[in-house]
């Protein structure tokens, strides 16, 4: 009888590891490109946003959802053959994209198309699980699939942006692709998962408003539309409304933030990064209007690192430990990782202010991307042996 490969025995393991490797490799390439050390076959902004959205965060979310989503919906688990095929395709797509980044733009597009196909089958499986699941309440699962649909739309738009360089049709969807992929896919997906799981883990018995997720979704759609047409004042108002509404609802849950164990308070921290990020986004937009300065993607990085990275590493650590037969707890090393994420947020925020106010402290960029690399190197080294071999910590 053929021995089962532990690394491929559960869906979160290969997808988490691929996401960690891509987080390190893609950020290193972007940093070298940004500093003018290497030349890419596409624009640095396109490379940075696409690689992080679809080669890093999508793989991490897939590992989590392929493990937990069937439980959400009370359906059969995803077959090993299905998730293995998607993992192999995702890994090949990453390799093609990486080679194409340096060698040939056509190869880069091939990598994107392969990644899109993998993403399509991810969404297809999640949508089917939502459809056939026997759970009485599948509203949270519905919103998770809605976020994935926007991810597919964004993915297609990113491919169009690259293909259009040869067709030259005067339609630039770069901004739309980024806004759809970031806000309506990643941020909304992280929110939809977080608002479902964090109160459950926290044993919060407060009744959630049935309209909560729908209202947040509508406001995010409005924000994306306003950002796309560059209506800053109106977008600022929506940011403030989002921040206030999210804060009110999160406080109503009465989460025991200060007495929660570390494996839980990091998720509370991630949750509150969401409204804080929208408040600070409003301040950033106000600075653009009043002071006529750009804080260089300040608002996006608060959400990307403060909210998304914190919540993924928090959930990821819990899943890695729990599904390897270990107690889902955070030791001193894990706590240090959780705190270090906040340092990464701070340094990246300072670099945005450095650009906006012309402080001439460009070394902050080196510290910022180095801190990101160190974060995933340390987290990967710490939990990689659990993902690959199932070793106990």
N, C-alpha and C positions, 0 to 999 in steps of 0.2 A: 504493500500500500504506500502510495506517495505521501511523504511528509508535507503537511501544510506549511506554507511560508508565512511566518508570523507577521512580517511586515505588511503583507497584503490581506491579512485575515479579517481586518476591520476597515471600513472606508475612511475613517478619519486619519489613519496612520500615513498612507502614501500621500494624500492630499495636503496634510499639514506639513510634511517634510518638503514637498515640492514648493509649497508657499513660502516656507522659511528660506530655502535655497534661492528662490527667485527674489525674495525681499533683499537678500544680500547682494546678489549678482546684478540685478537691475538698478539698484540704488548706486552701486559702485560705478557702473557704466554711465549713469546719468551725471554723477558728480564729476567724473573725468571729462565728460562732454561739456558740462557747464563751465569747467575751468579751462576749456580749450585744449585739453591734452589729447583727446581722441575725436575723430570726426565720425558722425553717424550718417546713415542713408536717409534719415527722416529728421524732422525738427525735434529738438530736445524736449519741448513741451509735449508734443505728441507721444514721444517715447516714454516720458516720465508718467504721464497720466494713463496711457494705455497699459503699460506694463504693470503699474501698481493696481489699477482697477481689475484687470482681467487675468493677469498672471500671478499676482500675489493674493489680493483679497478674495477674488473669486474662488481660488483653490482652497483657501482657508475656510471660507463660508461653506463650500461644498463638502469638505470633510466633516464639518459640524452638522450640516443639515442632512447629509446622507446617513448620519448616525442617529440623529434625534427626530427628524421629520416623520418617519413612519410611526414613532411613538406618539407624536402630536396627533396624528390622524387615525391611530389605531388600525394600521394596515400591516401587511407582511413586510419584513425587512427587504432591503434591496439586495438582489443576488450578487454574489462575488464576481461573476462573469461580467455583469453590467458595469459595476463601478470600476473594475480593473481595466476594462476596455476604454472607459472615459479617462482614467488616470494615464494610461499609456498614450492616448491621443493628446492629452494635455501636456504631457512631458515632451513628446515629439514636437508639438506646436511651440513650446518654449525654446527648444533647441533651434528650430527653423527661424523663429523670430530673432533669436540672439545672433545667429549667423548672418541673417539678412541685415541686421542693424549695422554690421561692419562691412559686409561683402557686396550685397546686391539688394536693391530695393524690392525687386520681384520676389526674392526669397523671403523677405520680411512680410510681404503681403500673403504669401503661401502660409507662413506661420500664423498670421492673423486669421486666415480662413479656417485652418485646422483648429485653432482655438475656438472660433465661432461654432464650428460643428460640435466640438466637445460641449460647449456651453449650451447649445441647442438641446442636446440629449440630456443634459443636467436638468434643464427647465422642463423638458418633456416628462421626465421621470417624476419630478416634484409635482407637476400638474396632475399627473395620473394618480399619484398617491393621494393628493387632495380630493380627487374625484371619487375614488373607490374606498377611501378610509371610512371606518365605521364610527368615528367619534361623533358625539352628539353636537358639540360646538366646534365648528371648523373655521370660525371667523378669522382667528389669528393666522391659520394656515393659508387662508384665502389671500390675506394681505402680503404674506411672504411670497406667494406665487405672483402677485401683482408686481412686486418689486423686481422679481426675476424677469418678468416680461419687459420692463423698462431696461433691464440690463441687456437683453437681447437686442432691443432697438438701438441702444447706445453702441453696442458692439458692431452692429451693421453700419452705423454712421461713421465710426472710426475707420472701418474698412473703406467706406466710400471716400473719406477724406484722402486716403492714400491712393486709391485707384484713380480719383479725379485728377491727380497730378498728370495723368496721361491723356485724359479725356478733355480736360480744361473747360468743363461746364461751369459757368460763373455762379456756383452755389457753394458757399463755404459753410459746412456744418460742424466745424471744429468746436465752436462754443456750445452748440446744442448737444453734441456728442459728450462733451465733458460734463455739462450740467445734468443731462439725463443720467449719465453713468455714475456721477458722484452723488447727487442729491436724491434722485428718484430710484436709483438702484442701491448703491452701497449704504448711504445714510438711512434711507427708509427701511432697507432690509435689516440693518443693525438695530434700528429702533423697533421694528416689528418683532424681531426675535427677543430683544432685551426686555421689552415691556411684557412679554409673555413669560419669560423664564425667571427674571430677577425677582419679581414679587413672589413667585412660587418657591424659589430657593430660600427667600427671606421669611417665609411663612407669614406673609402679609394677607390679612383676611378682609381688607377694605374692598368694597365692591367697586370695580372699575367702571367708568362711564362707557357705555356701549358705543358711544359716538367718538370716543377718544382717538382711536387710530385713524378713522375716516377724516376727522377734522384736521389732524396733523398732515395727512396725505394731501388734502385739498390746499392747505397752506404751503406745503412744499412745492406743489405744482404751480401755485401762484408765484412763489419766489423764483422758481426756474424760469417761468415766462418773463417776469420782470427783469431778471438777470440777463436773459437772452437779448432783450430789446434795450438793455442798459438804462432802465428807469431806476436810478439809485435811490432817490428819496422814497419812492413807493416800496422798493425792496427793503429799505431800512425799517419802514413801518411794519412790514410783514415779519422781519426778523424779531422785532420787539414783541409782536403778538405771539410768535412761536415761543420765544423765551419765557414770557409770562404764563402762557397756557401750559407748557410742559412743566414749569416749576410748580404751578398750582396743583397739577395732577400728581406729580411725584411726591410732593409733601403730603398730599392726602392719603397716600399709601402707608404713611407712618412706618417707614423702614427704620429698623434699629441700627442706624449707621455706626454709632460710636461703640457699640458693644458686639458688633458682628465679627466673626473670624475673618482673617485676612483674605481667604479665598472668596469671601462674600463681599467684604467692603471694597475690594477693587472693582467689583461690578457696580456697586453703588456709586463709586467715584466716576466710572465710565458713564453711568446714567445721567449724572448731574453735569458732566461735561457737555451734554447735548444742549440744554438751555443756556448754559454759560457761553458756549460757542456762538449761539445766535445773538445773545446780548452784545458780545464783543464784535461780532460781524456787523451789527448796527453801528457800533462806534467806528469801526473801520470804514464803513460806507460814509458815515458822517465826516470823517477826516478827509475823504476824497472830495466831498462836496464843499466843505468849508475851507480846508487848508490847501485843497488842490494837490494832494500828494497821494501816491499809491503805496499801500502797505504790503504789496507783493505777495498776494495769495495768503495773507494772514488768516482770513476766515476759513479757507479750505483746509489749511494745515491744522488748525485747532480741532476741526471735526475729524480729519484723517488720522491724527495722532492721538489727540486727547480722547475722543470718543471711540472711533473705530479700532485703533490699535489697542487701546486699553481694554475694550470689551472683548476683542478677539483673543488676546493673550490671557485674559481672565477666564473666559469660557474654555479656551484651548487647554489651559493648564488643568482645569477641572475635568474635562473630558479625557485627557491623556491619562491622568491618574485613575479616575473612576473606572475607565474601560480596560485598565491593565490590572484590575483587582486590588488597587491601593486606595486608601482613604483619600477623598478629595480635600486635601488640606494644603496650606501654604506654610512651608518652613521659612527660616530666616533668609535663605537664599532666594526663594520665590518672592518673599516680601521685598527684598532689595530690588528684584527685577521690576516689580509693580511700581515701586517708587521711582526707579530709573526712567520709566516711561514718561513720567511727569517732567523729569529733567529734559528729556528729548523735546517735549512740547515747549518748554520754556525757552530753550536755545533757539528752536526754529522760529518762535514768536519774536525773539530779540533780533534775529536776522532780518525779519520783515520790517521791523522798526528801523534797523540799520539802513535798509534801502530807502524807506520812506523819508527819514529825517537826515539822510546823508551823513551818518556818523563816521564813515570810512573805517568800519570795523569788520571788514570782509572775512576775517579769520573765523567769524561766527558761522559762516557757511561750512567751513572745514570741521568745526566742532559739531555742527548740527548733523551732517551726513555721517560723520564718524560715530556719533552717539547712536544713530539708527543702526548702522552696521554692527556695532558692539552689542546693542540690544538683541538683535536676532542671532548673532553668533553665540552669545551667552545662553539665550533661551534654547536655541537649537542644540548646543552642546549639552545642556542640562537635561533636556527631555528627549533628545534624539535617540538615545540608547533605549528609552522606553518605547518609542514609536517603532524602532527597527527590530529590537530583540525582546521587548517586554520585560526588561530588567527592572528590578525594584530599586527605588531610591532610598 
